[in-house]
Amino acid sequence: MIFTANMRGVSEGLMDYHSLVVSGISEGIYSIQLNRAAEKNSITSALIEDLQHVLLWLDGLDSCKAIVLEGSAGYFCTGMNFQAFTEDGAEGEDHTAPAPEAFMRTMKLIGEISKVVIAKVDGQVMAGGIGLMAACDYVFASPRSSFALPEAIWGLIPAMVTPYLIRRTGYWQAYKMTLTTLPLSAEEALQHHLVDEVVSDLDGGILRLYKRISRVSPNTVKEIKSYFKKMWIINETMENAAVQEIDKLTSSTEVREAIQNYVQYKRFPWEKG
């Protein structure tokens, strides 16, 4: 965080979030921190619901001009919570996986609101976390950060992530990350335009950028996002195709068994029991 937040007069309209920590940062910057560090900031339906709520709230807040989306404890976001595939996944804390439509809607929301959304990455980013990051308007990463799409190991495809990933890296790099599942270092991610800057002082980098983008009105930010969306290939047909692909794969017996074996026995799909 750049400054100590002063939330007086700001917290009205906010709710208590179990999976997020929302902080006001001076000069119109607000932080949304994923707060599931014990589960490596994996994605659940509760997290997605909370994230959508606070994004919409901040979009309507006049004092907000930029939003920092960040992780915690060395994890930005590691994608779908595998606990959702086990029989006891619904017990205790909410482990339910979000509906594919809800996750797609969240990435779309990041790309449409009138605030500049900055991803602050300090650690591991995987699977759906790549999608949340790639949907952001600007990405800062620390040198220790790493980026991977391991879905193919489990018989899955990062279908909903792909449109936003291609927008950032181009077709071939997105295809290679998906097919090989090989991780990228921070410098490799910078080279392939997956991130915009690699800096040790993340907060300093964000503040430097904010001094420039704060001169652009939220209405202009929204207009820029709307116009550039028309110039790109993400449309309703592509979104529906991505949702249908995920629905098909996550319903597969082979995929579900592979994930359950990993959660319960730490056994990878290629390892025989």
Secondary structure, DSSP 8 states (H G I E B T S, - for coil): --S----TTTSTT----SSEEEEEETTTEEEEEE--GGGTT-B-HHHHHHHHHHHHHHHT-TT--EEEEE-BTTEEE--B-GGGGSTTTTSSS------HHHHHHHHHHHTTSSSEEEEEE-SEEETHHHHHHHHSSEEEE-TT-EEE--GGGGT---TTTHHHHHHHH-HHHHHHHHHH---EEHHHHHHTTSSSEE-S-HHHHHHHHHHHHTTS-HHHHHHHHHHHHHTSS--HHHHHHHHHHHHHHHT-HHHHHHHHHHHHH---TTS--
